[in-house]
Amino acid sequence: MMQKLTARQKSHLKSLCHSLKPVVIVGQKGLQENVLNEIELALDHHELIKIKLGADRETRKQFISDIGARTGAEVVQSIGQTASFYRRNSEAPVIRFP
């Protein structure tokens, strides 16, 4: 399991999120296995990803919680219908912290 991000690390990741485009879109059918597989692949490759969640507020909260629990990724931020997640790639880290 990943160690919790410090406030400074989270702040650094939030600044990196601004330029990201959503790599996965969760639609009407919700978090199906194929969507979770795509999230896993994106996290392995990019470490920091943005996901667009097309649902009402309560459902989005549940999706965010489920994604974090099932992938081991930490929520960096959630704004409107997008949420950003980070999971360090232990074999070949992409993001370096200051």
Secondary structure, DSSP 8 states (H G I E B T S, - for coil): ------HHHHHHHHHHHTT---SEEE-TT-S-HHHHHHHHHHHHHHSEEEEEE-S-HHHHHHHHHHHHHHH--EEEEEETTEEEEE---SSS------
